[in-house]
Amino acid sequence: MKRPWVMLCAIVLCAGLVAGCATANSIQSARKQLEAADKAGAKWSAPHEMFAAEEYLKKAVMEAEEGSPRADVDLFLKKSLDYSAKALQSTKGGAK
């Protein structure tokens, strides 16, 4: 009788670890895009977008650390990525 419970716990643990890694990778991707926009000078050419991207990224990290549902974290990450892309676009896409 113990064997099915052990197997179920192992499956749930593995699923949780995989979801955690995916979230960490998404956060890292958003950070890289934000850094690229910053290096390209977006803080000067698009301060509103940079501020919004930074704050949405902070919120996504906070939600992930609190164990919020993945959909909530993804929503904030998407908004961060959208704003950092707008900021990067305002610099004509490259570092100067």
TILUM-463242 format. One record per residue (C-alpha): y, z, x; residue in three letters. Coordinates in Angstrom, 2 decimals, padded with zeros to 5 digits, m for minus. Layout:
<recs>
<rec c2="Y" c3="Z" c1="X" code="ALA"/>
...
</recs>
This chain:
<recs>
<rec c2="000.00" c3="000.00" c1="000.00" code="MET"/>
<rec c2="002.38" c3="000.62" c1="002.92" code="LYS"/>
<rec c2="001.96" c3="m002.86" c1="004.36" code="ARG"/>
<rec c2="003.94" c3="m004.77" c1="001.66" code="PRO"/>
<rec c2="006.86" c3="m002.35" c1="002.02" code="TRP"/>
<rec c2="006.91" c3="m002.73" c1="005.78" code="VAL"/>
<rec c2="006.91" c3="m006.51" c1="005.45" code="MET"/>
<rec c2="009.68" c3="m006.41" c1="002.82" code="LEU"/>
<rec c2="011.82" c3="m004.15" c1="005.04" code="CYS"/>
<rec c2="011.31" c3="m006.49" c1="008.00" code="ALA"/>
<rec c2="012.37" c3="m009.51" c1="005.95" code="ILE"/>
<rec c2="015.48" c3="m007.75" c1="004.62" code="VAL"/>
<rec c2="016.41" c3="m006.61" c1="008.13" code="LEU"/>
<rec c2="016.05" c3="m010.13" c1="009.55" code="CYS"/>
<rec c2="018.12" c3="m011.61" c1="006.72" code="ALA"/>
<rec c2="020.87" c3="m009.06" c1="007.36" code="GLY"/>
<rec c2="020.92" c3="m009.81" c1="011.07" code="LEU"/>
<rec c2="021.16" c3="m013.56" c1="010.49" code="VAL"/>
<rec c2="024.02" c3="m013.11" c1="008.02" code="ALA"/>
<rec c2="025.84" c3="m010.85" c1="010.47" code="GLY"/>
<rec c2="025.56" c3="m013.41" c1="013.27" code="CYS"/>
<rec c2="026.88" c3="m016.17" c1="011.04" code="ALA"/>
<rec c2="029.89" c3="m014.06" c1="010.10" code="THR"/>
<rec c2="030.58" c3="m013.20" c1="013.73" code="ALA"/>
<rec c2="030.42" c3="m016.89" c1="014.67" code="ASN"/>
<rec c2="032.81" c3="m017.81" c1="011.86" code="SER"/>
<rec c2="035.28" c3="m015.14" c1="012.95" code="ILE"/>
<rec c2="035.09" c3="m016.33" c1="016.54" code="GLN"/>
<rec c2="035.72" c3="m019.91" c1="015.43" code="SER"/>
<rec c2="038.82" c3="m018.84" c1="013.47" code="ALA"/>
<rec c2="040.07" c3="m016.88" c1="016.50" code="ARG"/>
<rec c2="039.67" c3="m019.93" c1="018.75" code="LYS"/>
<rec c2="041.61" c3="m022.15" c1="016.37" code="GLN"/>
<rec c2="044.37" c3="m019.55" c1="016.10" code="LEU"/>
<rec c2="044.56" c3="m019.29" c1="019.89" code="GLU"/>
<rec c2="044.76" c3="m023.08" c1="020.18" code="ALA"/>
<rec c2="047.69" c3="m023.14" c1="017.75" code="ALA"/>
<rec c2="049.38" c3="m020.32" c1="019.66" code="ASP"/>
<rec c2="048.96" c3="m022.11" c1="023.00" code="LYS"/>
<rec c2="050.40" c3="m025.26" c1="021.45" code="ALA"/>
<rec c2="053.58" c3="m023.38" c1="020.56" code="GLY"/>
<rec c2="053.01" c3="m022.90" c1="016.84" code="ALA"/>
<rec c2="054.62" c3="m019.45" c1="016.87" code="LYS"/>
<rec c2="057.93" c3="m021.27" c1="017.29" code="TRP"/>
<rec c2="057.32" c3="m024.39" c1="015.24" code="SER"/>
<rec c2="055.41" c3="m022.75" c1="012.36" code="ALA"/>
<rec c2="055.95" c3="m018.99" c1="012.38" code="PRO"/>
<rec c2="055.07" c3="m018.55" c1="008.70" code="HIS"/>
<rec c2="051.74" c3="m020.33" c1="009.08" code="GLU"/>
<rec c2="050.90" c3="m018.43" c1="012.26" code="MET"/>
<rec c2="051.70" c3="m015.09" c1="010.63" code="PHE"/>
<rec c2="049.59" c3="m015.95" c1="007.59" code="ALA"/>
<rec c2="046.68" c3="m017.14" c1="009.76" code="ALA"/>
<rec c2="046.77" c3="m013.95" c1="011.83" code="GLU"/>
<rec c2="046.91" c3="m011.68" c1="008.79" code="GLU"/>
<rec c2="044.10" c3="m013.49" c1="006.96" code="TYR"/>
<rec c2="041.98" c3="m013.25" c1="010.10" code="LEU"/>
<rec c2="042.67" c3="m009.51" c1="010.36" code="LYS"/>
<rec c2="041.69" c3="m009.11" c1="006.70" code="LYS"/>
<rec c2="038.47" c3="m011.07" c1="007.23" code="ALA"/>
<rec c2="037.55" c3="m008.89" c1="010.21" code="VAL"/>
<rec c2="038.30" c3="m005.74" c1="008.23" code="MET"/>
<rec c2="036.20" c3="m006.94" c1="005.29" code="GLU"/>
<rec c2="033.31" c3="m007.84" c1="007.61" code="ALA"/>
<rec c2="033.45" c3="m004.43" c1="009.29" code="GLU"/>
<rec c2="033.42" c3="m002.70" c1="005.91" code="GLU"/>
<rec c2="030.33" c3="m004.63" c1="004.88" code="GLY"/>
<rec c2="031.99" c3="m006.60" c1="002.11" code="SER"/>
<rec c2="030.11" c3="m009.53" c1="000.59" code="PRO"/>
<rec c2="029.98" c3="m012.65" c1="002.75" code="ARG"/>
<rec c2="031.90" c3="m014.64" c1="000.13" code="ALA"/>
<rec c2="034.89" c3="m012.30" c1="000.48" code="ASP"/>
<rec c2="034.90" c3="m012.61" c1="004.26" code="VAL"/>
<rec c2="034.53" c3="m016.39" c1="004.03" code="ASP"/>
<rec c2="037.48" c3="m016.62" c1="001.64" code="LEU"/>
<rec c2="039.82" c3="m014.91" c1="004.11" code="PHE"/>
<rec c2="038.41" c3="m016.91" c1="007.03" code="LEU"/>
<rec c2="038.99" c3="m020.17" c1="005.17" code="LYS"/>
<rec c2="042.60" c3="m019.23" c1="004.47" code="LYS"/>
<rec c2="043.09" c3="m018.26" c1="008.12" code="SER"/>
<rec c2="041.62" c3="m021.56" c1="009.30" code="LEU"/>
<rec c2="043.77" c3="m023.52" c1="006.83" code="ASP"/>
<rec c2="046.98" c3="m021.86" c1="007.97" code="TYR"/>
<rec c2="046.16" c3="m022.16" c1="011.67" code="SER"/>
<rec c2="045.35" c3="m025.85" c1="011.15" code="ALA"/>
<rec c2="048.75" c3="m026.33" c1="009.47" code="LYS"/>
<rec c2="050.41" c3="m024.50" c1="012.34" code="ALA"/>
<rec c2="048.61" c3="m026.62" c1="014.91" code="LEU"/>
<rec c2="049.52" c3="m029.77" c1="013.03" code="GLN"/>
<rec c2="053.19" c3="m028.76" c1="013.12" code="SER"/>
<rec c2="053.03" c3="m028.85" c1="016.93" code="THR"/>
<rec c2="051.70" c3="m032.42" c1="016.77" code="LYS"/>
<rec c2="048.26" c3="m031.12" c1="017.71" code="GLY"/>
<rec c2="048.59" c3="m030.38" c1="021.39" code="GLY"/>
<rec c2="049.84" c3="m027.96" c1="023.99" code="ALA"/>
<rec c2="053.09" c3="m028.77" c1="025.73" code="LYS"/>
</recs>
